[in-house]
Amino acid sequence: MQESVGKILVAATGKGGAGKSTTIACLATFWHKAGRKVALVDSDPNQTLTRWHAKRGVLSEMMLTTQLDEHAVIPTVAEMAGRHDIVLVDCAGFGNQAMVFAIGAADLVLVPVMTDEANVFEAVRTFKIIESASLLTRRKIPARSLLCRVKRTAIAAHARAQLLALNAAPLAAQLNDRVLFQEATFHGSSPSVLAPSSEAARDIAGVAAEVEALLWPRPAAVRDAIHQQQELHEP
Amino acid sequence: MSRKHSLPNVDEEALAALARQFPSMNPPPAEARDAGQSGLSSGPASPDPASTGSPSPSSPPSSSTSYGFAAERRMPEPADKPEPRSRPDADEARGRLAADGAPPAASARPERPRRRGGRLLASLALLIALVALAVGLGPAAPPQVRDWLTTTIGDPTVVDILTGSRARDDAQRAALAEALKGAQDQAARLATRLDAIEAVGGSSAAAARRVDALEAAAKAADARMAALESSGRAADEKIAALGGRGDAAEAALDENAKRTASLDEAVKTTAGAVDGLAKAGKAQKLLLTMLHLRSASQQAGPFVAELAAARAAVGGDDAELAAALKTLSASAQTGVATTQELRDSFAKLIGPRVLALSPASQQGLTDRTKAWVQSMFVSRASDDAAAGGGRNERIVALAERSLTRGQLAPAVDQIALLDDEAAVVATEWLRNASARLNVDKATAMLVAQAFDRVAGAK
């Protein structure tokens, strides 16, 4: 039996087009550029991530396994986690067995949400599934929702408030509605590579930092030191 | 996968129970359909369908397709969907989640976002449309502009470039006019011939048809001429419009030339200011260096480093400053005795020794020794000598007085007047004092020059 050492991050929601593949691609690229060993698992029958991986962009520099057999999801993820720092799993945009198995194996589940009622509804349903999986596996599976394609309107704040009210804890960081995210999909790449100083790249860095704190929590003393250092550098 | 992998703290069997509520993405294997059950080929063991009374997690619902949903296995939908416009209460929503297995929808009406920019966009679109209309109607300007441009510029080629060439239209029109004239001539000849024929044998139907045909041809030529004239008018209007645009371009060029001139002036002013700043900075640096050199030279020690810095600051463009630095270089290695040291040495050593050499002091070894020892402690004795002693004694007294007043230069001049052995005794002191005077003079000149440069730069 191979002991897993890498972390497992799953992007899942019952709503299609919410931003699962984009989130996975962006975070994978960010960590890949940061020097982490990153592996990708695509369990979406639409194979969006697989298609982007084939475009010979920065995504193609990472190992990707397309796994549509739900019973092979956990063994695949376990095998990948044994050889990589982090495994990112992209699920299909509807409730399916592969998503449940992936959630059960996850160290953290990200639930991408767009700022409309259908997305929020499906996100809360997904959180319900995560909660059920936690009960069944007798293991607390951390989960956060992530607001995606956010426009600067009052509706975004409303959606965030709804997620908070419905216990679908949203990350403070969010992926705003920027053209660069869409452009990156045509290149099999990420804004972190196409335009490292862009607003989109900063969005990704913010999300990555928050997720890292959940996946690799630091001791309190280290956290305090980093916090103090950040405060010193703030203008 | 040849090797089975698993994750710690992950109960795949328990997950399979939950996963059964969702559709499978795998097509149902034939044997599973036949047997009604199947197990995991690799991975954690699945529950026995017979014992649990439910289908295996790997066996898809019979009513679903490969990626389809089984209606009876879907997550239960909320029994009563929440009102879309009411803000849900968190606790109540959580309660409904627990009861129904599905969350209530996020439905409260948010504050209506204010729309901005619509009128601005419409105004922008209208402006673009107006500009496009103006450009489109530009060629419809009158032909007089082309004539004016031809007269003003004097080069038809340039006018053609600016307004578009009409040579082709003119050539076509001339050709058609020629053809029309030919046709009219031919019609006249035919009419003459017809008249001749009619005169000889009366009219004939064929001749009439030919005449009709010729008339029709003449009408067609007229129509083509009219069309060409219309085209010519349109071209003239186009040329006029281009002429107007040429005027606007000329005005813009003039404006650009003025702006370029003003920018050149600004650049010159800025360059002057930068040069002034550079000069001021250099002069200030020179002054500081000279002040530092003067301060160092006022001490008794060497001042080689300060002198090197001063040389670097001066450069080689000023002969006067270079000469002063050369004067200083003679003493930089050893340093020069300070005025205070010179005064002390004169009072304690030179003065008494000179006085000891005076004839009045030649009273035997014991008396001379006594006088010398006394001179070590009572320098004022020289005042007595000045009052009524010999020449050397008076010189020493005057020099001491000058030194007491801090006047080194007069003292040096006075000591230089000593005679005989007294002059020999004072030689070394005079050399040191002269070196001090030279150093002071050179550093004063350097500082003054540097200060003048700072004042001049300002």
Chai-1 contact restraints between the chains, C-beta under 6 A:
chainA,res_idxA,chainB,res_idxB,connection_type,confidence,min_distance_angstrom,max_distance_angstrom,comment,restraint_id
A,Q2,B,H5,contact,1.0,0.0,6.0,A-B,restraint_1
A,S4,B,L7,contact,1.0,0.0,6.0,A-B,restraint_2
A,P45,B,M25,contact,1.0,0.0,6.0,A-B,restraint_3
A,P45,B,Y67,contact,1.0,0.0,6.0,A-B,restraint_4
A,L68,B,M25,contact,1.0,0.0,6.0,A-B,restraint_5
A,D69,B,N26,contact,1.0,0.0,6.0,A-B,restraint_6
A,H71,B,L40,contact,1.0,0.0,6.0,A-B,restraint_7
A,H71,B,G43,contact,1.0,0.0,6.0,A-B,restraint_8
A,H71,B,S58,contact,1.0,0.0,6.0,A-B,restraint_9
A,I74,B,E12,contact,1.0,0.0,6.0,A-B,restraint_10
A,P75,B,M1,contact,1.0,0.0,6.0,A-B,restraint_11
A,P75,B,K4,contact,1.0,0.0,6.0,A-B,restraint_12
A,P75,B,H5,contact,1.0,0.0,6.0,A-B,restraint_13
A,P75,B,G43,contact,1.0,0.0,6.0,A-B,restraint_14
A,A78,B,H5,contact,1.0,0.0,6.0,A-B,restraint_15
A,A78,B,S6,contact,1.0,0.0,6.0,A-B,restraint_16
A,A78,B,L7,contact,1.0,0.0,6.0,A-B,restraint_17
A,E79,B,H5,contact,1.0,0.0,6.0,A-B,restraint_18
A,G95,B,F22,contact,1.0,0.0,6.0,A-B,restraint_19
A,G95,B,M75,contact,1.0,0.0,6.0,A-B,restraint_20
A,N96,B,F22,contact,1.0,0.0,6.0,A-B,restraint_21
A,N96,B,P23,contact,1.0,0.0,6.0,A-B,restraint_22
A,N96,B,M25,contact,1.0,0.0,6.0,A-B,restraint_23
A,Q97,B,A19,contact,1.0,0.0,6.0,A-B,restraint_24
A,Q97,B,F22,contact,1.0,0.0,6.0,A-B,restraint_25
A,Q97,B,S24,contact,1.0,0.0,6.0,A-B,restraint_26
A,A98,B,M25,contact,1.0,0.0,6.0,A-B,restraint_27
A,V100,B,L15,contact,1.0,0.0,6.0,A-B,restraint_28
A,V100,B,L18,contact,1.0,0.0,6.0,A-B,restraint_29
A,V100,B,A19,contact,1.0,0.0,6.0,A-B,restraint_30
A,F101,B,L15,contact,1.0,0.0,6.0,A-B,restraint_31
A,G104,B,V10,contact,1.0,0.0,6.0,A-B,restraint_32
A,G104,B,L15,contact,1.0,0.0,6.0,A-B,restraint_33
A,A105,B,L7,contact,1.0,0.0,6.0,A-B,restraint_34
A,A105,B,V10,contact,1.0,0.0,6.0,A-B,restraint_35
A,E117,B,A105,contact,1.0,0.0,6.0,A-B,restraint_36
A,E117,B,A106,contact,1.0,0.0,6.0,A-B,restraint_37
A,V120,B,A106,contact,1.0,0.0,6.0,A-B,restraint_38
A,F121,B,A105,contact,1.0,0.0,6.0,A-B,restraint_39
A,V124,B,P103,contact,1.0,0.0,6.0,A-B,restraint_40
A,R125,B,A102,contact,1.0,0.0,6.0,A-B,restraint_41
A,R125,B,P103,contact,1.0,0.0,6.0,A-B,restraint_42
A,K128,B,L97,contact,1.0,0.0,6.0,A-B,restraint_43
A,S132,B,L18,contact,1.0,0.0,6.0,A-B,restraint_44
A,A133,B,L18,contact,1.0,0.0,6.0,A-B,restraint_45
A,L136,B,A14,contact,1.0,0.0,6.0,A-B,restraint_46
A,L136,B,L18,contact,1.0,0.0,6.0,A-B,restraint_47
A,T137,B,D11,contact,1.0,0.0,6.0,A-B,restraint_48
A,T137,B,A14,contact,1.0,0.0,6.0,A-B,restraint_49
A,R139,B,N9,contact,1.0,0.0,6.0,A-B,restraint_50
A,T153,B,P113,contact,1.0,0.0,6.0,A-B,restraint_51
A,A154,B,P110,contact,1.0,0.0,6.0,A-B,restraint_52
A,A154,B,E111,contact,1.0,0.0,6.0,A-B,restraint_53
A,A154,B,P113,contact,1.0,0.0,6.0,A-B,restraint_54
A,I155,B,P110,contact,1.0,0.0,6.0,A-B,restraint_55
A,H158,B,P110,contact,1.0,0.0,6.0,A-B,restraint_56
A,Q162,B,A106,contact,1.0,0.0,6.0,A-B,restraint_57
A,A165,B,A90,contact,1.0,0.0,6.0,A-B,restraint_58
A,L166,B,A93,contact,1.0,0.0,6.0,A-B,restraint_59
A,L166,B,P103,contact,1.0,0.0,6.0,A-B,restraint_60
